[in-house]
Amino acid sequence: MIQSFFSTLGSLVSIYSFICLIRILMSWIPDLEYSQAGRFIAGLCDPWLNWFRRFKFTRIGMVDFSPVLALGVLSVASMAFSTFAMTGQISIAVILSGLLQVVWSFFSFFLNILILFLIIRLIYDLVSRYSYSPFWTMLDRFLNPPIAKITAFFHSGKPLSYRMSLIVTLVTVIVLRVALTIGINALAALIRAIPF
């Protein structure tokens, strides 16, 4: 009886997570966001999503990553409820492993965005090096702090060209992303194996 309750609860959390994802996507299209259906979905999801917007570390410049964190917490809750429904027990290790995965998904999403922006900027540099617009200026403002830190770490002598700095930063971030994925997955497996 209680296992079916938690199975239902896990399914409801998964459905709510999907509705929140729809709400996030609708926020990019004003005509949908302000439609009757959009306002209804916003009424369901905004209290949850807004709770995570108050954390300053989820904002980088004008980009808000709080929805990633909000969806990650729902994912952990759904996983915990589903695990309890299947096994009849829930362990602290499963919850800790899930929380680790949520934190990692938040930071890996940021690293993926950084990799994407670096690739776009490198392609633009290769194609049209001397043409600038407000978009490229804003993108450079976002990319310059990590580029400066990474290139300073690897190269302390003669300054690198911007193109070479982009390449060094891109390769470093990709290697870091892969290494962290392997490390986090191994750590999560170790945590799940702990018998508590």
N, C-alpha and C positions, 0 to 999 in steps of 0.2 A: 504494500500500500504506500509506504513512505517513499519507496524507490520510484514508483510511478509518478508520485508528486514531484520529485526532483527531476525526473525525466521531462515532465511537462514544463517545469520551471526553466530547465535548460533550453528547451525548444522556444519558450516565450522570450527568453533573453536573446537568443539567436535571431528571432523575428524582429525584436526591438532594435537590435544592432543593425539589421538590414534596413529598417525604416530610417534609422539615424544616418546611414550611408546615403540613402535617397535624399534626405534633408540636406546633407552636405553638398551633394551634387546639384540639387535644386538651387542652392544659394549662389551658384555661378550663373544661373539663368534667371534674371529678374522677372520675366513674364511668368515663369513657373512658380517662382518663390512667392509672388504676391497673388497668385490665383487662390481660389477657395480651397482646393486640395493642398496647396502649398502652405497656406495659413494653418490648416488643420494639422498637417504633419509637423509644422514648426511648433505648434502648441504642445504636441506630444514629446518632441525631441529637444527643444531649446532649453528647458530646465536642466536636463542632463548635460548637454553640450556646454552650456554657459557656466556650469559649475567648474569645468576644467579650464575655461578661458581666464580665470582669475590668477592662474599660475604664470608668473612672468617668464619662467624658463621655457615656456612653450611658444614664445614669440621671438622671432629673429627678424629684426627690422619690421617690415610691414607684413611678413608672412606668419600666419598663425598655424601652429602644428598641434594645437590642443585637440582637434577632432581625432587625430591619430591616437592620442593617449586615451581619450574617452572610449573609442572603439576597442582599444586594447584591453581596457578594464572590463568591458562587457564580454570580450572574448574569454578572459580568465574566469569570469563568473560562470559563463556557459560551460566551459570546460570542467570547472569544479562540480557543477550540478550534474553534468552528464557522467562524470567519473563516479560520483556518489550513487547515481541511478544504476550504473552497471555493476559496481563492486559492492555496494551497500556500505561503503566506508569512504571517508575522505581523509587524506593525510596532509599534514602541514607541508611535507616535502612537495606534494603535487601543487599546492597553492604557491609555495615559494618559487618553484620552477616556472609556474605560469606567470608570476609577477616579474621574474627575470626576463621571460620572453616578451612581456609587454614593454618593459623598459628598453630592451634591445630593439624591439620593432620600432619604437619611437626614434631612437638614435640611428638605426639603420635606414629609416625613411629619410632622415636628414642627410645621411651620407649619400644615399641614392640621388637625392635632389642636387647635392653638391657635385656629384659625378656628372649628372645630366647637364647642369649649368656649365661645368668645365668643358665638356665635349662641345656644347653649343658655342661657347666662347672661342674655343680652339678652332672650330670649323670656320667661324666668322673671321677669325684672325688670318686663317689661311686663304680665305676667299676675298675678303675686302678689308684689308688691314688698316687703311687710313680714313675710312669713312665712319663717322660717329653719329649717334642719335641719342636722345634721352634714355631709351631702353638700354643701350649698351653701356652708357655711363652708369645707370643704376645697377646693372649686372656686374660691372667692374667694382662698384662700391661694395657689393655683397661678396665678391670673390677675393678682393685684394687682401683682407685680413688673413684668411687661411693660406693664401698664396705666399704672403710675406713670412708667416711663421714657418711654413714647411720649407721654403727655399732657404731661409736663414738657418734652419736646422741642418740642411744637407750641404749648403754651399756658403762658406764664410769668406771666400776670396773675392775675386772680381764679380760684379753683379751680372746676373743672367739676363738675357733678353726676355721680353714679356712672353714670347712664344715658348721659349725653353722653360720659363717658370710655370707656364700653364701645363706643359707636358710633365714636368717633374711632379707638380702637385697632383695632376690626374693619376699618374701611375702610383704615387704614394697613397692616395685615398682609396684607389681600387685594391691595392695590396692590403691596406688596413682593414677595409670592408670584408675581404675574404678571410683574413686571419681572425678578425673578431667574430665572424659568423661561426667558424670552426670552433673557436674557444668558447663562445657562449653556448653552442649546442652541446659541447662536451661537458661544460659546467652544469647545464640543465639536466643532462642525463645522470651526472653524479648526484645532484640534489634529489632527483626522483628515486634514486636507488637507496637513499637514506631511509631506514625503517622507522619513521616517526610521522 
